[in-house]
Structures are given as C-alpha cells and as structure tokens.
Amino acid sequence: MRHQLKPSTPSAAARLRYITREGRYAVGLDGPRDDLRATGSGNLPSWAGGDAAVFWAAADGYERANARRCLELELNLPRELTPAQQIAVVEDYLARLPLEAARMPYTWAIHDDGDGNPHVHLMIQERPLDGHERTAETWFKRANKEKAEKGGAIKSTWWHDRQHVFWSRALWADACNQALIASGHAARFDARSKTVRFDEALERGQWLDAVLLSTITERHEGVAVAGMRRRLERDECWLEDLPDYAQRLIAYNDDARAHNCALRDWARTATEAELLAYLAPELEHRNPSAHVACWMAVQHAQALDEDRQRAVASAQQAGELELLSAVQIEQAERGAIAAELGELIALEQGDQLDDLLAIEVEQAHGAALVEDSARTAAQRAAELAAFVATERTAQQRNLLTIERAQAEARQRAAEEQARAQREAEARRQAERIAQAQQRAIQEREQAEAQRRQIIDQAREEHRAGDRMVRHARTVLERAQGDYQRAQEALAGLPQLAQERAQAVQQANAHAAEARRLTGQADAWLAAHRVRALAGMTAPADELREQAERHKQGYRNWAERARSLQSQAEGRESGARIFAYSLEQARRELAEAERHADRRWREQGGEYAAERRAELASQPDQGNRGGMGRAGFLEALQRVQERTQEPDQDQQHDHDWDGPSL
C-alpha cells in the first residue's frame, strides 16, 4: 500500500498519468511502455464530469497542505486468468468493499508486460460520496458536521485501521480464488503472511510446503536501485560504480534469489527424511524431542541408500555372472566346433590313406608325398587335441568360479536377511520404548492430576470449615437470590412501559376532549351573550361539567403513568443495587477464601495435603515408624483436621457480620 502525500511525493495527477501510461510515462528507460491492459474509474463526483484527470487535478489543487491526496493499492493478479477475467476480478473486488469504502472515488489500471507478473494499481480518494452536490473547491474543504452541504466531504479513516487493511487483503484473495475456481484452475491466493503459512505447514506435517516457505525474503529495491540493476544487466556500468547501499542491496537480493532457487530445486527432489533433516532445527526449537525422530528418519534413509547400493552391486555381479556364463557357452560352442573339425580331419585322414594306397599301387614314386601329408595331418590333430584339453580346463575353472560366486551371493543374502531382522527388532524395541515413555507420561499426568485433586479437596474442606468463608458464601447466595428476583422484575419492564404508554395515551385523549368541550362552551357563550347575561347558560354549564369530568380523567391517568414510571425506575434502581451487592459479595467471598488459604498454608495444611497426595500415589512400603501407609495417612488426616480448627484469636477474628449490602 502506497500513500501519496504532498508536496514531498509526486502529485495525484502525475500518479494517474503513470498508471495509465500517459504523457512522459508512456516511454520508460527501456523504450515505449506497452504493458497497459485496461483502466477504469468510478464514484467520481458530478463536478468531475466522469473525467478522472479532472478529479485528481482538483485533488492536487484544493486539498489542504500536507494532506493525503490519494491512497494507492498495488495488487497481484492471477497469471492464469485472461485479461477479461482479470478485469472481472477487479470489478468484483470493488463491488464487495464495505459501504464506506465502496463510496470512495477510485481509478484503476492493469499492467502486464508478459513477464508473469500481472498486477493492478488502484488509486482511492478517501472522501466518500455523501449525496450532497458541491463544487470542486468545496469538495476538498474541511467538513461541516452540523451543515454538511456547506462544508467539504468528510474524509474517512477506514483504510487507517490495520484490521480493515488485512480484511481488504483477504477480500482480494477471495475474489481471485473465486475467479480461479470458476475457470477450473488449481492455483490459489493466500492473504496470510509467509510466517503464518510456514507454521501451519509444520503443524500439518506438510514438510515440502514448509521447506518451500522457508525461503529468504528479498528486500525492496525501489525505483532508483531497480534502474541501477537494469543498467548493470545491460553492461552499461560496473557494480563498483554504484553507491554502497545499492551494491549491498543488489548483492543481498542476488544471493537470496540463488539460495531460494537452489532450495526449491532440491526440495522438489528430496525425500521425506531429507526434508525432515532440513527442518530439524525448527522442529527442535518448537519441540525439543523432535530431533530424535529426525535422527531416526535420517538413519532409516541412510540404511535404504545402503540397501540400494548393495542391490546395485548384486545386480552388477549377476550381470558379470551372466557374461561369464555366455563366455562359457561360447567356449563350449568352440569345443563342439573343434570336435567337428577333428572328425572331419579323421575322415580326411582316412581318405588320404586310401589315396596313398592307391598311389602306392599305381605310382611308387608318390610314397614320399603321402608320408609328408600324413605327418602334417597328425601334427594338426595333436594341436587340435591340445586345444580341446585347454578349453576343457578353462571351462572347469569357470564352473568353479561360478559356484564360488553363487556361494558368496547366498552368504550376502543371508547377511541381508539377518540385518533386516536386526533392524526390525530395533524398530520394535524403539516402539516399545516409545510406548513405555508414553505410559510413563500418562502416569505422571494422572499422578499430578490426583495430587492436585487431593490438594484442592483439602483446601475446599478447610474453606468449608472456615466461618468467614461460610458467612461469605451465605451472603453470596442471598445476593444471588436478590439479583435473580431483580432480573425477574426487570423482565416485566416492557409490560410496565406498555401500560404507561396506554395511560399517557388515555390522559392525552381526556385532555384533548376537555379542551374541545371547554372551547365549545366558550363559543356558545360568545354566540349567546344575551342569554348569558340573563343567566340562561345551561348548555354551556353542561359542556363545562363534561370538560371537568375529562380533566379529572386526565389527572387520574397522568397519576397512573407517573406511578408506573416510578415502579419502572424503582425496579431498575433495585437491579443496579442488587448487581452491585452481588459483585461486592463475590469480592468478599474471594477475599475470605484468600485469607482462609493463607491460614491453611501457614498451619501446614498444604504440606500435609501434598504429603497425603504423595503417599496416596505410592505403593505401601511397609511400616514407617511402626505404622503402615494406611496408619500414616490417618495420622496426616488428623493433623490436617487440627489445622482446620482455628485458635481463639482466629475465632475472634471470625466474629463479623459479613458484607453489608
């Protein structure tokens, strides 16, 4: 909320040109401004002719020195709504303002430059319409409470009340939310502060919302620093060239934005345990035992991470085993291929021997060639056999490796199962400890309640035996009875008022009839002067007798009205007296109880009651000086009864007549 004052701030007309982007405000530092979406005015006086510029110029010219010429509200609009829906939100908000604020002249303008921050500027003049016609000069004069039409319009202080300002914020949020609901959007506005919403999120256990609401609040930069930031972003200057306050403010806001962005990104991907660990200091501040739950949640999260890492390692080992099995299968396939080659070589050797025999029969000179071929074939067969043996040995080693890996995997699975069992046992133990702690707390609360009950009962017994308290309670009961009867008598006041009104009506009727008859008698005498001089005034005398009877009726009814009025005043006076007597009796009873409690404590009654409560909450521990717990309680009871017996001096102090009503 911005208050426009003069002469230290821009004029209301200048503010109007700014929000409507007119004159020199149509062009900004970055070029022409094209963010104006809609504008409107309302509740303008008749002398303004519906022109907002005329009205705000008159406010600048005729308002008294140092007066508030306008009040400006800058309100955010939902970016999800269309321009027409945003205009409807503004009109709905203005229509829902209370009666006094709804009659104030206003002008509004909606700005939206496409950066996701649509907002409305609302200028309000705090002189509401009152139905009197005035000139522009008279409108802004000091108000005349006796003759309103001769003075200016009364300046309202409705917007000065903090409750009204908060109520207007809530009204704006409700208007926006109604439009969002009607349009089917899930986004909502909340008029409450970030601190209140953060506390509510913590109470409801909404950890993600609480973390998102714990961001650092940026500081307002203002027009001057905002311009410096724009020049800095356009590389028109260096940060060191700016004033120190601007450097500190820009650096603080940059750090806050970076921190808030990083916090939001982290919070949207963090687990519940991580969110609890982040909120642990705040939770511990609100509840000192909350850090234990956070620690357990973090330990549980770490255990889950270790389980995931072991699962990934097991998957990797399983993949390696599958790869090893594939290699073994490939080696087996190669062995089969080698066996087939051996068979082919054997067949080839048989064919070659047959050829050699034929050659030996046919050609003797081919014997040397056959011998060389046989030697070569034998050498190849030996190499193939050695290769097959080597592959078989490798397969056996691979099988041993697989068996060893399977044994290790079974061992790890057994260890994981044992660890899971230990964790389950630890959780059950923690639950049992928590239940035991809860039972201990409940037992302590019950013992404390029992102790307080015993002490209160002993105190009340002492009060019941105190003469001052008994007398004060008796007086209070009488005062309550008198007050109740006075209230019942007051309930008959409307009937008395009705009877008095009827008596007054009858008295007035008799008085009017007496005046009428007296006037008729005087008129008859004036019309019959001769007969009056002759003493023939019987008609006039009869009229005067009737008038006298009506006068007597008037006196009777007037006396009854006065009597009824006296009765009503007597009842009201009696009710006030009895109310005062009741309050005095209550104060004296409280004073008597306070003195009785003081004497009870001085005589050791409170100590005896506390000991009795302590022993009542403990089991019997055997004899205490030759007596059990029951005997000891009886002894304490006797001591307490003796403390309730006042001595002679106290008896003398108790001899009083109580409060005088």
Secondary structure, DSSP 8 states (H G I E B T S, - for coil): -EEEETTTS--HHHHHHHHTT-GGGGEETTEE---EEEEEEES--GGGTT-HHHHHHHHHHHS-TT-EEEEEEEEE--TTS-HHHHHHHHHHHHHTS-HHHHTS-EEEEEE--SSS--EEEEEE-S----S----HHHHTS---SSSGGGS------GGG-HHHHHHHHHHHHHHHHHHHHHHT-------S-HHHHHHHHHHHT-HHHHHHTT-------HHHHHHHHHHHHTTSS-GGGS-HHHHHHHHHHHHHHHHHHHHHHHHHH--HHHHHHHTHHHHHHH-TTHHHHHHHHHHHHHHHHHHHHHHHHHHHHHHHHHHHHHHHHHHHHHHHHHHHHHHHHHHHHHHHHHHHHHHHHH-GGGHHHHHHHHHHHHHHHHHHHHHHHHHHHHHHHHHHHHHHHHHHHHHHHHHHHHHHHHHHHHHHHHHHHHHHHHHHHHHHHHHHHHHHHHHHHHHHHHHHH-HHHHHHHHHHHHHHHHHHHHHHHHHTHHHHHHHHHHHHHHHHHHHHHHHHHHHHHHHHHHH-HHHHHTT--HHHHHHHHHHHHHHHHHHHHHHHHHHHHHHHHHHHHHHHHHHHHHHHHHHHHHHHHHHHHHHHHHTTHHHHHHHHHHHHTS---S-SSS--HHHHHHHHHHHHHHHTS--HHHHHHH-------
